[in-house]
């Protein structure tokens, strides 16, 4: 740090008095000479002053110095002082005063969008026209005139919104497919790296760009990862491809003089887990995280103070004479970005989940006087909105997920009601992707979920447009449809908050982004969909209604009943269908007048004419459901996998009553099939169980539905180990064991013997096309030798490429997840869906006649199975009954379970649309009738 003890002072010149003779003439001559000399000195000094030699703050150059700092260095320091102390920092002209977007591409023609419903990011929707020109929105209204040379796009009633803004993405630094060579998210060599920059590792050619863009995302904040306490600087980019392949040319603020900067920090589990557990260094606790952060900010504060002192000293230098400070302006690249935070030049974004972590960061912000722009993830923030309001000089935005939960301790107590609770408390809420954790292509799906769980339509759309734009300090350019804003807009195929919605076209800087779009083929849309608000089921006043003792009752006001594949669905537009439960059994569905008369006086559950009844949905293949509660904490369940040579049975490690089982039950997934996790090729035997059971002995022995459902094996990258280092060794092991079971007189494995005899399904987790082909050939080879195999593929990203062969071989497919991404090198043949591809992998398989089902990939996916089926229904244009089959009886047939309903799930509306919720559950391991179960 600089010290200022040697700031130069004026030299004290002694005036000699050599004239002591009293002669008058001599005295007068001396006096005249003295006056002339004084005048000459004054003239020279004044001249020197005006030519700038005496004032270092003057832009004029001088050619002499009397101290040890150069003129150039001093001038540079003074310039930095001026920049620090400038007025109106980050104050931008009103958007309507803009005449041209800095990113405008010459030759781009104006475009007039007519007859659309405009969601502008801040206000309720209205119908009108939007004109864009020079890369800006220049006019909004009715009957806007067509400028000369403009293209006219008739929206035909389709919705137009601002471009989606994702304020938490690792696109370009965590590129697809995932390779060590392309992983540039975390600099995990030390926990404090505020000085690194995501721009230095950003890859504009990441294949994810086109996918993300196709979901309507036009702007992303590219953050370093959350492995370090201080992760580094972030940058905002637009998703438009630039011909130069230049990262700088993709920046939102390219060409601007006044740029915001961004910083990523993290608290909680991530830093302490990595550095403590793996490197045995600080931080191993939150205490260590707090010290490291405070120490860095203390040093940054000292540097800021030294800079301010230097500027003050420079300002206070005398105007007369040649004076400069003896040391350069104090700088230290290691702390420069932290000083920027202290000066409110850098917007701080903090990865933080739990209440005490959030409060710790708020405490730090007040100790060191820095603003927090946003807390990211913040799944616990809904519990402490008042603490968030204590943050230094402003309430942070919470950039969060709508439905993710339970994947680590920090996420275990999250709530789907969090966004609404925060918004009601006055906290700005943004939805974000954390791409590639969630594929940013489907960021709007997060906003749609938030809407389902209570956030208003207006705030849900704002959560991916105007709210993140404001948190980024870019709300003068993006996030709204308003005059003078950047011409980043999205035209939607249907309401963006409806299940399965996707863009028809996206514009960035006024340039259309999806190729070969024929607007004349767009359908005509009516007024935007209004979301149905269905009331919760009102419990009858009858004794024991809606309890585990309510063994009988009548449900009325039902519009639709779908029970299984073999029965026709029952539909009544008047909603006069009924379901009668007697002693825990369903005795009538449909028009049940006789049974209702017999039940006179019993509890009646009225669904208001909108009720829908489905069978239990079935989860197959959701990782670790019932085996472990928190994946990163082996103490919370069965433990972590290893290379155990014995065939494991999931039933041996099953734990009932956990959060994940409970959430599945409340979402209508009453039966689940879970396989063990192992590093071995052979994963083990899966078990089918009732998700609502208290333990394995409860529910009159029905908690365990089937102890040995299928034998699960895994082929591919995820099964490479010291024992099976190659895919070929994995397939060889599988072939050898199947052939031994088929040909040896004394079977070496009971499980493989059951497989080759067709008595135990073989479920193979595999993604790669060529590996799938080899397995098809193996099945045919074994069947020629007399085997009877029931084979299904799980995960199966590239299965669609050989759909006809799978259908011919009678191999079923369980897609996990339904919406794939090309994240694996060996599974890049993944169809993105509209608007980039006409079909999805599911569509190709379904049309080829493959028996196909859908599985959950993440904990939150389990409770979203009905939405997954609804999304698939939209893509496939199939009936609701067929969609139910994708998450129930199709899966049961694939793994050999009974296809009849193992319980009933009764909804207060259409479960294939947002808004409907489970009103009652019968069965699933619990006694009685359970009413209004709600996701936590």
N, C-alpha and C positions, 0 to 999 in steps of 0.2 A: 504494500500500500504506500501511497505517496505521503511524504511529510512536507510540510510547507515552511520549515524553519528558515530555509535559505531563500525565501522570496526576496528578490533584489530591492534595495532601497536607493534613494538619491545619494550620490557622493556629496559630502560636505566640503565645499571649497572655502579655504581661508582667504580673506581679503587683506592684502598687505597695505599698511599705512606708512609709506616711506616719505611722505611729504610733511615734515614737521617744521620747515623754516617759515618764518613769519612774513617773508616778503610778499607784498600785495600782488605784484605783477606775476611773480612765479605762482602764487596761489591761484590767481585768475586763470593763468595758462593751464595749470593743473586741473582746475575746475572745468574749463572748457573741454580739455582732452577727455576728462572723465565722463562728461555729459555725452560727448560724441561716441566714446567707446560704449557707454551704456545703451545709447540709441542703436548703435550698430548691432550689439548683442541682441537687443529686443527685436530688431528687424529680422536678424538671422533665425532667432528662435521662432518667431511668428511664421516665417517662411517655411521652416522645417515642419512646424505643426500642420500648416495647410497642405503641404505635399504628403503628409501622412507618416512622416518618419517618427513622430512622437507618440502616435496612437496605435497600439497593436491591434485594436479592434477595427481599424480601417482596412479596407481591402487593398490599399496601395502597398506596393512592395518597398522594403528598405534594404540597404546594402551594407549595413554594419550591425554588429551585435556586441554586447558587452557581458553576456551570460552564456551558460553552457547548453541551452536548448535551441534548436534551429528554428528559424522563422517559419519554415514549412510545418514542422511538428506543432508549433504553437498555434498556427492558423488552423490546422486540423483539429486541434483540441477545442479551439474557440467555436469552430463550426459544429462540433458535437454538442457543445454547451447550448448553442442556439437551437439545435434539433431537440434536445432534451426539454428545453424550456419554451418551446413554441406553443402558441395558443391554438385552441380549436383542433387538438389532435383527434384524428378519426371522426371529424365532423365533415360529412359529405354534402354536396349540393342536393337539393330536393330532386328526387328521381325524375319528376316531370320536366326538369330543366335540361336533362340529358338529350343530346341529339344523335349520339352514335355510341354503340357498344364497342368498348376497346377491343373485343374479340371478333368484331364483325369481319366477315370474309367478303372481299370485293366480288361482285357478280351475283351475290345472293339476292334473289328477287323478293319483293314484298309479298306477303301472303295475307289474305283476308279469310278468316274463319267465320262462316255465317251459320245462323240457326243452331246454336249450341247452348247447352246449359252450363253456365260459368260458375265454378267453385273457385273463388279468387284467393282462398287461403285464409281469409279473415271473416268473411260475411256469409250469410245464407245464399244458396244458389239462386241465380236469376238467368233468364234467357236473354241472349243477345249475340253480338258480333264482336270479334277481336281482330284488329289489324296490327301486323308486325312489319317493321321495316328498319333497316340499318341495325339489325340485331336487337331491336327494342320493341316493346309493346307501345304503340303510338296512339291507338284509339280503341275505346270500348264503348259500345252502345247499341242502338237499334238502327237498322238501315244505313250502316256505314257505307260510304261510297267507295267504289273500287278504284284505286289509283291506277294510273297508266302502267301497264306492264306487270301488274300484280297477278298472282295466282289466287284463284278463289276455291276454297274448300268448303263444301256444304257438309256441315256436321250432322245434319238430319236428326237433330235432337240429342246427339251423343254429348257426354259430359267432357268438358275441358277443364283441366286443373293446372296449377303451376307444376313445374318439374319437381319430382320428389328429391328431397335433400336427406342424405344419410350422413349423420354427424359422427358415426363411429364405424370405420371400415379399415381393413388391412389389404384391400385390393392393391395389387401392384407391388406390395412388399411380402405378401404371403400368396404367391401366384399359384394358379392351377397349371398342371397337376402338382401335387405336393412332392417336392424333392428337397434334399439338403441344399442343392445348388440354388434353389429359388426361395429359400426361407431367409428372409431379411427383416423379420418383425421385431425380434428382441436382441439387443447386444448384451448377452448374458455373461459377460466377463467381470462385471462389477455392478453393484446395485444402484449406482448413481451415475447416470449418463444424460444429464439435461442438455449436454452440448452436442449430441448426435442429432441427425436430421433424417426424417423418413424420405425426403426428396432424394437423398444420396443413394438410396436403394430401390427407388420406385421404378417399376418396369411398365412402361406404357403399353407393352405388347402382351400383358397378362390376358389370356383368353377369356377371363371372367368379365372383361370390360363389356363385351357385346351382350353377354347374358344379363348383367346388371342393368345396362341401358335398356334392354328390352322390357324390364319391369317398370320403366318410367323414371328411374333414378337418373337425374341429370347432374347432380353435384354430390361429391363425397369428401369427407374429411379423412385423410389418410394418416392414421395414427401409428406410432410405434406400439409394440405390445405392452402387456401389463406385468411382465416378469420383474421389472425393476421398480424401485421406489420412485425414481425419476427416470422416465423412459426416453425423453427426447422431444424434439420439435416435430410438429405435424403440419400438413399443407392441404389446402382445399383444391380439388381438381374438378373440372367438368369432364363428363364421360364421352364427349364428342371426340372421335378419332381425328388427329391432326396429321396432315401429310408429312410433316417433318419428323414425326415420331419423337418429338421433343417433350420432355416432362415440363419444361418451363412454359411451353406453349399451351399445355393443358391446364395450367393454373388459372383458377377463377380470377385472380387479381393480376393476371398478366397485363402489363401496360399501365398499371396504376402506380402512382407515386406514394400514396398513403396506404400501406398494406398492413393488415392485421397478421400477427404471428400467433402460433398455437403451440401449447405444450401438453404432453401426456405424463401423468404421474399415476401411481397406484398404491393402494394400501390394502391391508388384510392378508389373505391367505397366499396369494401368488408369490410375492417376493420372499416372505419368510419361509415358505415351503421349499422353494428352490435353493436359496442360499443357506438356509439352516440345515435341511435334510441332506442335500446332495453335496454341498461345498463346505459344510461345517464352518460357516463364517456369519458375521452379522449381515443382515438381520435374520435371526432365528425366531424372533418374537415380534409382536407389535410394539413392544417397548423399544427394540432396536430400530424398527422402522421410524418411530417417532424421533429418536435421537438423530438418526442420519438426516432426516428431513430438516429438523431444526438447525442442525449444525451447518448444513448447506445454506439455508436461508440466512443464518447469522453471518456467514462469510459474504453472502451476496449483499446483505444490508451494509456491511462495512465497506464493500466496494462502492456501493451507491453513495455512501456518505463521503468517501474520498473524492468521488467524481463531483459531487455537489460542492465540496470545499474547494476543489480546483477551479470550478466555474466561478465560484464566488470570489476567489482570490484574483482570477483573471479580470473579472469585472471591476474589481476595486483597485487595479493598478493605476498609478498616477498618469495623467494625460501628458505630462511634460517629460521629455527625455525618452530614451530607448529602454523599454522594460519588458521583459518576458519572464515567465516562471521558469524555474531551473529544472523542472521535470515534466515529461509528457503527460498528457491526459491519462489518468489511471484506467487500465483495462486488463481484463483477464478472461480469455476465451472460455475457460471452464465455467465461469459464473455469469457470462454475458447474458444468456437467455433468462437466468433467474432474476437478474437486475431488470430485465425487460418486464418480467411479471410484476416486480415491485413498482415499476413505473407505469403499469397498466398499458403496456405496449404488446403484451403477450397474453392471449386468452388461455387460462389454465383449465384443462379437462382432466378429471380425476376418476380413475377406476376405483370404485368403493361400494361395498355392499351393506355391511351391517351397521346397526345404529351407533355403536361405540366408535367404529371407524369413521363414520360420517361426522360424529361430534368431534373427534380428535382433529380432523382436517379443518373443521370450522374453528376450533380453538387455535390451531396454527395460523389460520388466516388472520385472526384478530391479533395474534402476538406479533406477526411480522408485517401486517398491513398489506395483504394482497387479496385481490378479488378471485373468486372461483367462478368461472363461466358455467361449468356444468359438472355434476356428478354423473358418471356413467355406470350403467347396470343398476345400482342403487335399489336392489330388490327389497331392501329393508326400509327404504326411505319413507314409505307410507306411514310408518310407525312414529316418525319424528319430524313432521313438517315444521313444527315450531323451532326446532333446533336448526333446521336449514335456514330459517329466516334470521338467525343470529350471525350468519356469515358476513365477513367484512364487506361493507358498501354494496350490498345487493343480494337478492335471492338467487341462488344458482338454479339453472335448468336441471331437471333430472332426465337424462337420456337413458331409456330403459327398454326392457322387453315387456310384451303383453302377457305372455303365458309361460315362459321358461321357469323351471323350478327344480330343486332337489338334486342338481348335478354335483353340488358340493355343499359343505356346511353353510357357507355364506348365502347360498340360494335356497336353503331348506325351509326357511320361514317366509318365503315370498308369497304374495297374494295376487290373484287375478284382479282384485279390486284396487290394487295399488295405484294405478294411473288415475282412476276417478277420485280416490281419497286425496291424492296430491293436488289434483286440479281444483277440487272443492276447497282446499286449504290455500289456494292462491299460488301454488308452485307451478311454474311452466313445465309441461311434460312433452318430451319428444320420444318417438319410437326410433330405434336404430337397429342395425343388423349385426354388428361385430363380424362382418364378413371376413373369412368364410365360415365362421361358426354358424351363422345363419346366412343362407344365400341371399345377398342383397337384392337379387332379382325379385324376391317376394317380400320386400320390406312393407309394402302396402298391406299385406296380410296381417302384420303386427298391428297396424292401425285399425284394421277391421275387427280383430279380436278385442282390442281395447274398447271399440264401440259396442261389441256384444256384451262386455262386462260392465258397461255403464257410462263410459266416457261419451259425451255428446258427439253427434255427427260432426259438428263444426270443429270441436277440439280434436277429434280423431284425425280429420283431414289436416288440420293445422299442425298436428304432431309430427307430420312428415313433410311439411312445407314451411309455413311462416315461423313456427316456433324454433326449429333447428336453425333456420336462416338467421334469426335474431340472435340466437346463442353464439353463432359464428361471427356476428358483427357484419353480416352481409345482407341484412334486410333492406338495404337501399338498392339492392340489385336482384336478388333471387327470393323465392319463397312465396311470391304473390303474383297475381295477375292484376297489374295496375299500370297506369301510364308511366313510361320511363323505366320500367323494370326490364331486365334481360328477357329476350324472347325465348324462354325455356318453358315449354308447355307440353302437356300430354293429353291426347284424345283417347278416351276409354271405350272399350267394347261394351261395357255396362257400368253400373255404379261401381267406383273403385273399391268400395267397402263391402261389396257382395262377394260371396264365395266363388273363387275361380276367375275373377275378373282379370283382364289383362289389357294392356294398351293396344290400340290400333296403329297409332303413330306417335312419335316423339320428336319434338323440335328442340334443338339447342342452338342458341345464338341465331335463331331464325332459320336454321337449316334442318330439313327432315332427316331422320336418322335410320329409319327402317326402309330397306330397299324394296322395290317392286310392289309398292302398296297402291292398289286401285281404289280410290275413294268412292268411285261410282258403285262399287259392290257393297258398300256399307249398308246395313239395314237401317230402317227408320225407327227411332226410339221415341217412346212416349216420355212423359215427365219422369224425373228421377225417382227410383224406388224409394218408398217411405218404409222405414224399418218398423216391423210390427213389435209392439210392446205387449208381451203376454203376461198376465198376472200369475203370481204364484198360486198353487193349489191351496184352497182354504180347507183346512182340516175339519171334518164333520165334528159336531159337538158330542157325538156318541162316545161313550166310555171306551177307552183304549184305542181309539182311532189314531192312525199314524204312529203306532208303537209296535214293538216286537210281539205284543199280545193280540194285535189286530189280525186275526187269522181269516176273517171273512169280510167282504165288502163288495159294493157295486160301483164301478166307474162308469159315469155317463158323460154325454157331451163329446163323444169321440167322432172324429171325421174319417180316420183311416186306421186300418189294422193290417199289419204285415207280420206273419208268424214264421213261415218257412218256405222252402223252395217248392214244396209239393202242393201248397194250397194257394188259391187265388187270393189276392189282397182284397180286403173289403173297404169300400169307399162310400161315404155318404156326405154329399155337399151340405146337407142340413145339419150334420153333426149329431145324428141320433143313434149312433152305435154305442154298444155297451160291452163291458167286460165284467164277468162275475167271478169272484174269488170265494171259495168255500173251503174252510179248514186248510188254507194254504195252497190249495190247488185251483187251477183255472178250470171252471166247469162250463163256461159259455163265453163266446166272443161273437159279436155282431148284434143281431136283434134278439134280445134275451128277455122278452116280456115274461115268460113263464118263470124263469129263474129269479127275475127281479121280484115277482109277486111272492115267491117262496121266501125271499130275503127281506120282506117288508119289516121295517123297524130296525134293520141293520144299517151300518154306516154307508152313506152315499157320497162318493167323491165326484164332484161336478167339474168337468174340464171346460165348460163354457162353449162347447161346440167346435173347438179347435184342436182337441186332443188327437195324438197319434201314438199308436202302440206298435212297438218293435220287439223282436226277440232279443235276448242277450247278445250284445256284440262280443266278438271273440278276439283276443289278442294272442298272436302266435309270433314268437321270435323277438319280442321286445327285450333288449339286453338286461339281464339281471333282475327282472321284475320278480319280487319275492325272495331274491337271494341276497341282495345287498341294498342298503338304503342310501348310502353315500359312497359313490364309486371310489373316491380318493381316501376313504377311511375304512380299512379292512376290518376294523373292530365292529362295524355296523352290520355285519352279515356273515356270509359264508366264507369270505376271504378272497384273496387274489389267486388267479389261476397259475398253474405250474405245469411241468411235464410229466405228471403222474401217469404211469402206464396203465393203471386199472381204469375200467370204464366207469365214469362217475354217474351218479343218479341225482338229478336235481331235487328229487323228493327228500333226499337226505339233508339238504341244506336249506330247505324252504322255511321262511319265517313269515308268519301271518301278522296282520294288524299294523303293518307299517304305513307310512304316508303314501307311498306309491300305489300300494294295493287299494288303499282307501280312496284315492283320487280316481283310480280306474273304476271302482265300484260306483262312485257317485256320478261318473260319466256314462254309466250304462254298460260297461264292460264287466259282465258278471262272471265270465270264465276266461282264464288265461292259460297259455301253454308257455312254459319257460324251460330252456335248456341250460345246462351248466356252461361255464366259461373255462376254457383250458388252453394252454399253449400247445397242447398235443393236437394232431390232426383230428383225432376222435374227441369231440367235445363231451359226449355222454348222452344219457337218456333224459329226455324232457318229461315234464310232469304237467298234468292238467289239474287245475284247482279252482275253487270258488273264491273270488276276490274278497267277498264280504265275510268269510268265515273267521271266527275268533282264533281257532287253532285247528290242527289236523284231526282232532277228535270231535269237534263240534259239528253242528248241522246234521246230526243223526248219521254221522259217518260220510256225509256227502261233501266234506271239505276237499278231500282228494278225489277228484272225479276219475282220473286214470293215472296210475303211478308210472307206467311206462308207455309214453305216447309214441315216440319216434327216437331213432338213433341219429344223432347229429354229428356231422363231420364238417371240417372247414378246409378248403383248398385255396391257396393263393398267398399273397404277400403277408397277410396277417397270421399265417400259420408257419412261417419260416422260423426255424429255431436251430439250436445245436444238433437236435435229433433229426430234424427235417429241414435242412438248409435250402432246399430247392423245391419248386412246384413238382417237378418230375418225381422226386423222392416221396412226396405226399401222395400223389396218384398211385405210385407203385405200391405204397403201403396199403392203400385202400383196395387195390386190385388183389394183392396177395391175400388179404384177410377174407375178402369175399369169395375168392376161389377156394381157399382152404375150407371155408364153411360149406361150400358146395360139393367138394370132392373128397374130403377126408372122412373116413368112416367114423372117427371119433372127433366131433367138432371141438375146435380149440376155443371157440367163443360162442356162448349161448346167444348173445345179441346179434352177431353176424349171421348165425344160423337162422334166427327168426327173420332177419332181413332177406336172405336169399330164398326163403320159403314164402315170402310175401305176407308174413304175419306181423311185421314191424316195419313201418315206413322208414325210409332213409332220406333224411333232409340234409342237403349239401349246401353249405354256405360258399358261394362262389360268384365272381363278377365278370371275369374275363371271357370273351367270346371263344377263344381257342381252347381254354380250359373246359368250358361248357361243352364244346364239340367233342373233346376227348371223353368226357363223362357220358355223353350220349352214345358214343361208340362202345364204351365199356359196358353200358347197360345192355346194348344189343348183343355184344359178345357173350356176356354171362347168360342172357336169356336163350341164346343158341345152345348153351350147355345145360339148360334145364332150369335155370333160376327163374323165380317169379318175384320181380322187384317192383316195389311201389316207391318211386323216386320223386322228390320235389327239390327245387332249387330255392335257396333263401338269399336275399339281397339282389343278386342277378341283374346288375346294372346293364350288361350287354346282351341279356337273353333275347331281347327283341330282334337282334340281328339274325337269329336262327329260329324264329318263332314257328315256322312251318315244321321244322325238324323236331322241335319239342312237342308240338301237337301230335305228330306222327308217332313219336316214342312214348306218348302218354305220360309226359313228365310235367307235373304242375309247377307253378312258379309263385313264390311269395315275395313280392317286391318290398324291399326295405332300404331306403324310404321310397314312397311313391314318386316324389319329385327328386330325381337324382341330380348329382353334380359330377363333373369330370375331375374329381379331386385325386383319384388314383391314376398313376401312369398306366396301369393295366386295365383301367375301366374308363377310358375316355370317350367311348362310343355311347354317349348319353344324350338323349334328345331333350332339348330345353323346353319344348312346348311353344305355344303361341306367344308372341308373333314371329318367333324365329323358325319354328318348325310346325308343320301342319299337325303332326301327331306327337304323342308321348310314347315311351316304351310300353306303357300299359295298353294304349290304344292298339299298337301293332300286335301285341300278344293276344289281346281280347278278340280282335278281328280274325286272327289265325285259328281261333278255337282252343287256345291253351287254357286249362283250368288255372285261374289266377286269383290271388288274394292280396290284400294290402296289410303291411305290418308297420308297427311303430318303431322308430329308430332312436328317438330321444324320450326322456321321461314325460315331457309335456305332450308328445305325440300320442301317447296312450289315451289320454282323456280327450283327444281331438279326432278319434277314429271316425266318428260320424261326419265330421267336417271333411276329413280326407275322402270318405266315400262320396260326399256331396260334390267335392271338387272333381273327382273322377267321373261322376255322373255328368257334370258339365262338359268335360273334355270328350267323353265317349258318346254323349247324347243318348244315354240309356235310361231305362225306367228307374224309379225310386226303388222298386223291389230288387232289380238287378244290382243296384248300388249297395243295398243292404247285404246282398250275397257276398260282395267283395270283402266285407269285414265280419262275416258270420259263417253261413253254411258252406261257402266255397272253401274257406280255410278248414272247416271241420272235415270236409271230404278229402282234402289234401293230406291231412295228418291222421285220418281214420277215427275221428270222433263222431258221436251221434249228431245228426243235423237238426233234430227237433229243438224247440226252445227250451233252454235250461232255466228260464226265468223270463219275466216281462219287464220292459222298460217303457214307461208311459210319459210322454212329453206333453207340454202345454201348447205346443205349436209344431210347425214343420221342422224336424231336426236337421233337414238339409238346407236350412237357411239360418243365418245369424238371427238371434233373438229368442229362439225356442230353447227351453231348458227342461231338464228332467223333473217331472212332477212327482213321480212315484216309482218305486222299484219293488218287485215281488220276486223273491228268490235270491240267488247269488250268494248263498251261505248265511244269510240273515233271516231270522224269523219275522213273521208279521208283514206289515206294509210300511215301508220307509218313505216318508214324504219330503219333497223339496230338498233332496241332497244337493249341496252346492260345492263347487270347487273352492278350495281354500284361497 
